Amino acid sequence: SVSGETNFTVTHLNKLKQEGSKIVSITNNTFSTIAKISDLNIPYYVTEEFFEEANVTTQIPVVYILETLAHEIHRLNQ
């Protein structure tokens, strides 16, 4: 999540947390609601960008983080 404040996501994460799920998030704001709900937050720092009303903030850091995690998990499972 870029903002870490998406109502739909916050609502569902709270429900999952109440059911005992562990929450890992990737957000652009370590002080966001989603980051605070999470057991582990992986932050990235980019400037939010908007075109008209659309949030067009790059997601490249998130892709990099996910690819790095996948490679590490694969390496550990060898």
mmCIF file of the C-alpha atoms, coordinates in Angstrom:
data_MODEL
# 
_entry.id   MODEL 
# 
loop_
_atom_site.group_PDB 
_atom_site.id 
_atom_site.type_symbol 
_atom_site.label_atom_id 
_atom_site.label_alt_id 
_atom_site.label_comp_id 
_atom_site.label_asym_id 
_atom_site.label_entity_id 
_atom_site.label_seq_id 
_atom_site.pdbx_PDB_ins_code 
_atom_site.Cartn_x 
_atom_site.Cartn_y 
_atom_site.Cartn_z 
_atom_site.occupancy 
_atom_site.B_iso_or_equiv 
_atom_site.pdbx_formal_charge 
_atom_site.auth_seq_id 
_atom_site.auth_comp_id 
_atom_site.auth_asym_id 
_atom_site.auth_atom_id 
_atom_site.pdbx_PDB_model_num 
ATOM 1  C CA . SER A 1 1  ? 0.000   0.000   0.000   1.00 0.00 ? 1  SER A CA 1 
ATOM 2  C CA . VAL A 1 2  ? 1.323   3.432   -0.852  1.00 0.00 ? 2  VAL A CA 1 
ATOM 3  C CA . SER A 1 3  ? -0.667  5.347   1.754   1.00 0.00 ? 3  SER A CA 1 
ATOM 4  C CA . GLY A 1 4  ? -1.267  2.480   4.157   1.00 0.00 ? 4  GLY A CA 1 
ATOM 5  C CA . GLU A 1 5  ? -4.739  3.868   4.775   1.00 0.00 ? 5  GLU A CA 1 
ATOM 6  C CA . THR A 1 6  ? -7.011  2.105   2.264   1.00 0.00 ? 6  THR A CA 1 
ATOM 7  C CA . ASN A 1 7  ? -10.293 1.501   4.148   1.00 0.00 ? 7  ASN A CA 1 
ATOM 8  C CA . PHE A 1 8  ? -11.057 -1.820  2.433   1.00 0.00 ? 8  PHE A CA 1 
ATOM 9  C CA . THR A 1 9  ? -7.620  -3.203  3.260   1.00 0.00 ? 9  THR A CA 1 
ATOM 10 C CA . VAL A 1 10 ? -7.614  -1.888  6.843   1.00 0.00 ? 10 VAL A CA 1 
ATOM 11 C CA . THR A 1 11 ? -11.030 -3.462  7.501   1.00 0.00 ? 11 THR A CA 1 
ATOM 12 C CA . HIS A 1 12 ? -9.967  -6.866  6.188   1.00 0.00 ? 12 HIS A CA 1 
ATOM 13 C CA . LEU A 1 13 ? -6.589  -6.810  7.928   1.00 0.00 ? 13 LEU A CA 1 
ATOM 14 C CA . ASN A 1 14 ? -8.291  -6.072  11.258  1.00 0.00 ? 14 ASN A CA 1 
ATOM 15 C CA . LYS A 1 15 ? -10.612 -9.055  10.709  1.00 0.00 ? 15 LYS A CA 1 
ATOM 16 C CA . LEU A 1 16 ? -7.687  -11.332 9.821   1.00 0.00 ? 16 LEU A CA 1 
ATOM 17 C CA . LYS A 1 17 ? -5.713  -10.082 12.840  1.00 0.00 ? 17 LYS A CA 1 
ATOM 18 C CA . GLN A 1 18 ? -8.669  -10.846 15.152  1.00 0.00 ? 18 GLN A CA 1 
ATOM 19 C CA . GLU A 1 19 ? -8.759  -14.376 13.710  1.00 0.00 ? 19 GLU A CA 1 
ATOM 20 C CA . GLY A 1 20 ? -5.101  -14.855 14.643  1.00 0.00 ? 20 GLY A CA 1 
ATOM 21 C CA . SER A 1 21 ? -3.413  -14.266 11.292  1.00 0.00 ? 21 SER A CA 1 
ATOM 22 C CA . LYS A 1 22 ? 0.081   -12.819 11.149  1.00 0.00 ? 22 LYS A CA 1 
ATOM 23 C CA . ILE A 1 23 ? 0.181   -9.715  8.961   1.00 0.00 ? 23 ILE A CA 1 
ATOM 24 C CA . VAL A 1 24 ? 3.146   -8.678  6.814   1.00 0.00 ? 24 VAL A CA 1 
ATOM 25 C CA . SER A 1 25 ? 2.819   -5.442  4.870   1.00 0.00 ? 25 SER A CA 1 
ATOM 26 C CA . ILE A 1 26 ? 4.795   -3.347  2.425   1.00 0.00 ? 26 ILE A CA 1 
ATOM 27 C CA . THR A 1 27 ? 3.935   0.336   2.758   1.00 0.00 ? 27 THR A CA 1 
ATOM 28 C CA . ASN A 1 28 ? 5.289   3.739   1.875   1.00 0.00 ? 28 ASN A CA 1 
ATOM 29 C CA . ASN A 1 29 ? 4.435   5.037   5.355   1.00 0.00 ? 29 ASN A CA 1 
ATOM 30 C CA . THR A 1 30 ? 5.744   3.346   8.506   1.00 0.00 ? 30 THR A CA 1 
ATOM 31 C CA . PHE A 1 31 ? 3.251   5.291   10.633  1.00 0.00 ? 31 PHE A CA 1 
ATOM 32 C CA . SER A 1 32 ? 0.189   4.270   8.612   1.00 0.00 ? 32 SER A CA 1 
ATOM 33 C CA . THR A 1 33 ? -2.725  2.270   9.960   1.00 0.00 ? 33 THR A CA 1 
ATOM 34 C CA . ILE A 1 34 ? -1.747  -0.774  7.897   1.00 0.00 ? 34 ILE A CA 1 
ATOM 35 C CA . ALA A 1 35 ? 1.855   -0.625  9.115   1.00 0.00 ? 35 ALA A CA 1 
ATOM 36 C CA . LYS A 1 36 ? 0.659   -0.392  12.725  1.00 0.00 ? 36 LYS A CA 1 
ATOM 37 C CA . ILE A 1 37 ? -1.725  -3.348  12.341  1.00 0.00 ? 37 ILE A CA 1 
ATOM 38 C CA . SER A 1 38 ? 1.042   -5.470  10.825  1.00 0.00 ? 38 SER A CA 1 
ATOM 39 C CA . ASP A 1 39 ? 3.271   -7.836  12.737  1.00 0.00 ? 39 ASP A CA 1 
ATOM 40 C CA . LEU A 1 40 ? 5.999   -6.932  10.247  1.00 0.00 ? 40 LEU A CA 1 
ATOM 41 C CA . ASN A 1 41 ? 6.076   -3.886  7.993   1.00 0.00 ? 41 ASN A CA 1 
ATOM 42 C CA . ILE A 1 42 ? 8.592   -3.558  5.184   1.00 0.00 ? 42 ILE A CA 1 
ATOM 43 C CA . PRO A 1 43 ? 8.802   0.140   4.358   1.00 0.00 ? 43 PRO A CA 1 
ATOM 44 C CA . TYR A 1 44 ? 9.851   1.771   1.133   1.00 0.00 ? 44 TYR A CA 1 
ATOM 45 C CA . TYR A 1 45 ? 10.222  5.469   0.568   1.00 0.00 ? 45 TYR A CA 1 
ATOM 46 C CA . VAL A 1 46 ? 9.088   7.176   -2.625  1.00 0.00 ? 46 VAL A CA 1 
ATOM 47 C CA . THR A 1 47 ? 7.347   10.453  -3.293  1.00 0.00 ? 47 THR A CA 1 
ATOM 48 C CA . GLU A 1 48 ? 3.655   10.006  -3.999  1.00 0.00 ? 48 GLU A CA 1 
ATOM 49 C CA . GLU A 1 49 ? 2.693   11.171  -7.481  1.00 0.00 ? 49 GLU A CA 1 
ATOM 50 C CA . PHE A 1 50 ? -0.753  12.025  -8.815  1.00 0.00 ? 50 PHE A CA 1 
ATOM 51 C CA . PHE A 1 51 ? -2.079  12.566  -12.323 1.00 0.00 ? 51 PHE A CA 1 
ATOM 52 C CA . GLU A 1 52 ? -5.361  14.414  -12.059 1.00 0.00 ? 52 GLU A CA 1 
ATOM 53 C CA . GLU A 1 53 ? -6.998  12.398  -9.242  1.00 0.00 ? 53 GLU A CA 1 
ATOM 54 C CA . ALA A 1 54 ? -5.213  9.101   -9.894  1.00 0.00 ? 54 ALA A CA 1 
ATOM 55 C CA . ASN A 1 55 ? -2.350  7.951   -7.699  1.00 0.00 ? 55 ASN A CA 1 
ATOM 56 C CA . VAL A 1 56 ? 0.412   7.006   -10.142 1.00 0.00 ? 56 VAL A CA 1 
ATOM 57 C CA . THR A 1 57 ? 3.159   6.459   -7.574  1.00 0.00 ? 57 THR A CA 1 
ATOM 58 C CA . THR A 1 58 ? 5.710   3.958   -8.832  1.00 0.00 ? 58 THR A CA 1 
ATOM 59 C CA . GLN A 1 59 ? 5.410   0.400   -7.565  1.00 0.00 ? 59 GLN A CA 1 
ATOM 60 C CA . ILE A 1 60 ? 8.906   -0.606  -8.693  1.00 0.00 ? 60 ILE A CA 1 
ATOM 61 C CA . PRO A 1 61 ? 10.241  -0.714  -5.092  1.00 0.00 ? 61 PRO A CA 1 
ATOM 62 C CA . VAL A 1 62 ? 7.444   -3.134  -4.150  1.00 0.00 ? 62 VAL A CA 1 
ATOM 63 C CA . VAL A 1 63 ? 8.262   -5.414  -7.084  1.00 0.00 ? 63 VAL A CA 1 
ATOM 64 C CA . TYR A 1 64 ? 11.933  -5.366  -6.066  1.00 0.00 ? 64 TYR A CA 1 
ATOM 65 C CA . ILE A 1 65 ? 11.077  -6.249  -2.444  1.00 0.00 ? 65 ILE A CA 1 
ATOM 66 C CA . LEU A 1 66 ? 8.785   -9.117  -3.514  1.00 0.00 ? 66 LEU A CA 1 
ATOM 67 C CA . GLU A 1 67 ? 11.344  -10.490 -5.974  1.00 0.00 ? 67 GLU A CA 1 
ATOM 68 C CA . THR A 1 68 ? 14.084  -10.305 -3.337  1.00 0.00 ? 68 THR A CA 1 
ATOM 69 C CA . LEU A 1 69 ? 11.889  -12.150 -0.820  1.00 0.00 ? 69 LEU A CA 1 
ATOM 70 C CA . ALA A 1 70 ? 11.010  -14.821 -3.396  1.00 0.00 ? 70 ALA A CA 1 
ATOM 71 C CA . HIS A 1 71 ? 14.670  -15.367 -4.288  1.00 0.00 ? 71 HIS A CA 1 
ATOM 72 C CA . GLU A 1 72 ? 15.645  -15.642 -0.624  1.00 0.00 ? 72 GLU A CA 1 
ATOM 73 C CA . ILE A 1 73 ? 12.837  -18.096 0.147   1.00 0.00 ? 73 ILE A CA 1 
ATOM 74 C CA . HIS A 1 74 ? 13.869  -20.183 -2.861  1.00 0.00 ? 74 HIS A CA 1 
ATOM 75 C CA . ARG A 1 75 ? 17.513  -20.121 -1.734  1.00 0.00 ? 75 ARG A CA 1 
ATOM 76 C CA . LEU A 1 76 ? 16.580  -21.202 1.804   1.00 0.00 ? 76 LEU A CA 1 
ATOM 77 C CA . ASN A 1 77 ? 14.479  -24.083 0.481   1.00 0.00 ? 77 ASN A CA 1 
ATOM 78 C CA . GLN A 1 78 ? 17.320  -25.552 -1.592  1.00 0.00 ? 78 GLN A CA 1 
# 
